[in-house]
Amino acid sequence: MSSVCAIIGAGEGLGSALARKFSSEGMDIALVSRSESGSADAVAAALEGRPTAKVQYYSADATNPVSIEQALAQVAEDFGDIDVLIYNVRDAFTVIDPLDMTYDALEDAFRLEVVGAFAAAKAVLPPMRKRNQGSIFFSSSTAAFRGSGKLPIYAIGKFGLRALTQGLTRAYSKDGVHIVHVRLDCDLDVPVMHERYGDNYDPEKLAQPSDVAQSYWHTHLQPRSAWSNEIELRPYSETWTF
């Protein structure tokens, strides 16, 4: 039976690259997102990585923790135990003055970045601990390390995600579960960034999703006597924003 990788937040950018990479390494892929159309690119990428892979889409909303638990329970029923979980979800880059943040916006960010991540981890940790193996990745950013006067909601959400990751790591690494906070100190070379940069678009200044996915895979393979629980990724041309 093949190993199983579940990716929550499998869109056209990093999610698709992760699906392709982990599939190409022999894993079956379960893709979880709000809409099937949103995961279409990731499904195609996983099959491109390995045409014989078992690839399936599951519907869930990261702001609804019960839906995340239910989706991952169904994955385990259909595929077997999940070996790798990747929580690849992020809030919008909403530029706003801190005093203009609404309570609802803060609560929504917390549910997406922290509660959804916790629901995902809670669904897979018990069987991983029982088997004394498994990897859990939380895709994050430099915002988890510093507050922001322009993107305060995003930073608050990522701060919470990092705190959750550290708590889970300290509690369950001893049980053989490799839990990793991945800080992306960069922009990814994806269509939305092409639009954002316009005439200033330069692929040398952006991280390639396929290369980022390669780093996730390498981290998954680390021997347990030398685990990275916090990794940072950036292109060689990055100006080191933190």
Sequence and secondary structure as in RCSB ss.txt:
>XXXX:A:sequence
MSSVCAIIGAGEGLGSALARKFSSEGMDIALVSRSESGSADAVAAALEGRPTAKVQYYSADATNPVSIEQALAQV
AEDFGDIDVLIYNVRDAFTVIDPLDMTYDALEDAFRLEVVGAFAAAKAVLPPMRKRNQGSIFFSSSTAAFRGSGK
LPIYAIGKFGLRALTQGLTRAYSKDGVHIVHVRLDCDLDVPVMHERYGDNYDPEKLAQPSDVAQSYWHTHLQPRS
AWSNEIELRPYSETWTF
>XXXX:A:secstr
   EEEEES  TTHHHHHHHHHHHTT EEEEEES TGGGHHHHHHHHHH TTS EEEEE  TT HHHHHHHHHHH
HHHH S SEEEE          GGG  HHHHHHHHIIIIIHHHHHHHHHHHHHHHHT  EEEEEEEGGGGS  SS
SHHHHHHHHHHHHHHHHHHHHHGGGT EEEEEEE S B SHHHHHHHGGG  GGGSB HHHHHHHHHHHHT  GG
G  SEEEE  TT     
